[in-house]
Amino acid sequence: MNASIITLWTRVRDSYWFVPSLLVVGSILLSFATTALDESLGSDWIDDIDWLSTNQPEGARAVLSTVAGSMITVAGVTFSMTILSISHTTSQIGPRLLNNFMADKANQFTLGVFISTFIYCLMVLRTVRSAESAPPGSDPAGDLAGAFVPQIAVVVGVLMAIASVGVLIFFIHHVPETIHVSNIISDVGKGLNRHIDDQFPARVGEPGDTEGDDATDAEMPAGFYSTACRVDSTVVGYLEYIDGDGLMKLAVQHDLVLKIQRSPGDFVTPSSSLLLASPQDRIDDSVSKALASRFICGVQRTATQDLRFQVNQLVEVAMRALSPGVNDPFTAISCIDWLQAALENLAARELPESHRYDEDQTLRLVATPVTFAAFASLVFDQLRPYVAADRNAALRLMAMLGDLVVQPMSARDQRLLARHGCALQRECRKAQTDLRSLGAIHKCYRELLRRSHDPARRAELHRRGAAT
């Protein structure tokens, strides 16, 4: 499927108005169905039901008007208070998390129920006719015959109002849970792990026959850079989606070798190079536009393919929590816990090779390499200056390094984690003066080194073929 269609559908599905719009359309169709059923059955059926009474035109209008007015009022007041609460919360934990609240399906469903009940009542209200509104006739019986009260539609409207009250009770309970910082962090952390599960191992084309410890060891074809031409972006914005399958098909179709130079989440301008394509003589304007169309941009970063975005969300919350204005190390520790779960998930996965081949084992696509070291640097290098000044957060981050170093990974990545631990210890010595705190941090650091140099652990890694 075309990348533009996939991205458009993703945006529509995840937009704030998608669920409310579906419910509103459903309420309009329901109003047509119930009024049509009333016209076919008449109102005699209601006389056989003791607990229902026949509505007169004035009474039906009053009921429908009351329900419609109350629903739109409740929707306005409820969501204005919700936006106020969310704005206050995001000012503490970061404005980029506002989209997470607006994308909550429960919030969208609640808004859709209130608005759809309002629209339904309006649509039914227009069908109510009294005797005075009937076309003038010569006898009163003719005028009475012109009156119409949709009894079934009114009953359905009352039932929708009762259901809306239940939804309101649920919403009042749901909002405090939504803005609780622990639930916010867990939602971001779970979303990060879901995207890791979806993206890795990523397969674009076929993996090469030769296996190496470093995917970047594969060489580019001779003369690639001398014969390659740039394909620049045609828009300004953040890369949201790169259609790898589409690029592979174009490379095979035109016998090209492509080297991607951007990653999802990067900001591009019309002067930014998206990829290099070789040889140049096989690329005309149509091919260049087709290649550029496989890169979808937007006005903000999203989590569609950009794992760094969600990592940065957790890192940002931890940074704000450790700032002097907030001073909440336990929120930062919660972020570190979820970051540890994500890095452990990454360590247990086979990250995709940067060099991808077609079915004939011909190099076609060279993507930006995805490495565990890059994600580890994204977490530890950004958090270290903030964590170093707080004893609790520093101990937890050092313990996280100790837990990660025993995961199935290469010895090179083990040494990388040990270096992050060494840097954290040095930073703590500069930022803290309490000897007991420094002693506890140093003890955690020694445990990290012991685990990283455990001979049994190295033997296990060697058996897995991961030692370098």
Summary of the structure (lengths in Angstrom):
residues: 468
radius of gyration: 30.9
end to end distance: 40.0
largest distance: 106.0
contacts: 1462
relative contact order: 0.09
helix: 65%
strand: 8%
